[in-house]
Amino acid sequence: MACAWLAASLTLLGCSPTPTSTSPSPDVRVSASPAAHPSQVPHLSHVAMVVLENTTYEHALHDPTFAALAARGALLRRYYAVAHHSLPNYLALTSGATATDKTRGDCPKFDCLVSDPSLATQLDAAGLSWKGYFGATTEPCRTPVPGQEDPYQKGYVTHHNPFAYYPALGANPSGGTPACQAHLRPLGELGDDAGGGKLPNFAMLVPDSCEDGHDGPCADGRPGGVKTAGQWVTGAVNAVTKSPSWGANSAFVILFDESDASDNTGCCGQSQGGGRVAAVVLSGMISPGTVSDHPYDHYSMLRTIEDGLGLAGHLGGAGTPTVESITDVWKTPPSP
């Protein structure tokens, strides 16, 4: 059973959480010298990315559980969301899409479909496997009816599933095409895929609106916010990184979609963005305690994933001259 295999991994699939120890704030760690790192992203065999919700950098790092996670890898101390609210950030991470008025409003009528290529189409073209794992649903390929009110706003949230907005991937109001259903799966399947050594080359993990930190308190009485999100993501990290699929050249990315609505700061060529957020990268090619003070944003993360997985080109905002890949945290030179 998945829960038995994940017994030491907190709350990922409904297993009981175990206490986590506190650690000093990662902001006191020693920054690595950029000269000691490669000028390119090294080859990555697997990337897992968790997107959490609506938290300032400071609030995330004040949580002991999240601070302990950050201390295990690289903390990006000048990392920014690209817009408010959620949807434009999820789309930026998976296609480099530019925010519009409708996506900034989280597309309540589900009339914001994106015809441009996505990270999924790049992965398919490269012959690499990918999945999105989504909490609180058994049908992540089922979308609202375009033009009608989106009913999925709690638990499973449509605008936290960027793949639903790319029609080429086959999500639709009828439950999606077989191709879509092969790629977008319930989060409960992650334990079996990890334990069975069947992790895809790229996995996007999106918990429900309690465990991603959006809700607080949660409907079941848990505190929600970054405390519950930190516990959940610790379980996810432990489950994925213990998988037979996972190797030293794999990377686990943890980030928040946007900061508090009062923070409109951005970087990398954008005069405004979605504010400063916490972002952490864990890998066997990153020394624990690494910090980066170089400015990056969600387009930078997409570009880094494209480079690490050897994908062709850079999509949308990831291909603009002011956006750089994250190259200053790795300790292993890139493969030739």
Steps between C-alpha positions, in 0.01 A plus 500: 500500500615854425449621858711218641782580262476868598462449875802720573398766252246710694167576335552436130230239451309528825767348724542649845752786526811462709658787690760704318800663660575867481807650338656843480374735233663417165576871462802455725660238276815556299451596138696300247736684268356520146849426366479154658192407300441409135377763257231263376228289657626142538317209343198400707344155469192584707336820620217516753339838566258590780307827480368641828277799554493868590779546752763767548866404503534605863195306618613182325850514650368570850329161497742246654391214276549697180826649629627148564416405141681806366811406697515167314577665166514838328291794611438763232478818708409734213232296325179663374156406375407659168150629582195484725291285543570126470426401140755718316775354717403138431485580128837678513659193659364265233494703177662838561163666437461871567234606749175645364213674674301175498778280633579756771140450611545119503268457201168449683316424174768260373548708187881538518616202295859516372577380150877547527731200558554390859765318697291187445527527122876555531531187714291297256715620209814395687358156580507569875232389743294744706206511736306750705376369835204689650341477842127473585392371159475172312454680168761772448426494125141613560467875442222753549288582197662798324298814558326365809587555865792282613364283786839363609617759753565299818693180555582435135534840333496532121726805492766302688509249211670678210472200268122546496553823303695346211236352265762302310548278807140376486337614825129575447161515681437132421797380703778527245647290224685174573826683429415761761397236752836328459680817609276676754446276799363508855765586755428176685682311223830671572591258779465194277688664212783606732517170687486301176781694333259646244552873551483695173782722382291802598235501771293794619348445843203715600334414833151610593420851616563408864835330454633756252465769768213687335237428764541590863352356703403195295154346493627197696636714784866502401667842524566530128735765368874442485495272807281237333670554163842448654393172659347376176794592281747337740310176453502545123875565494572192712278279284636616166868508594485144641366369168717259299447746212677782684871555450768753582428688179132553586355824639204575726366856471280656769358847443203724568282632220474859629564719799257712697280715277667815636837395354524576128877476466654308214830455323665393183366772273158536664426829674231326706433140591335279756740579782795331664436136588697211644649251254715199587681247282611164644742278310799274542680760290430778752678532834272539803500857623551658157345843446470714188448875500467525122158619380280229349128452431259235375621547143851428626377176656333390177819581309706301752274195465517525120880516512541225758277255313657587164183637342503696176474877538346718770131577513350847527645708780768238566657596169530874558852651524445625856418153639784271607513134591590415858865404470664621823385228742634179347821335620539254212619616156245448224520195279673561164 
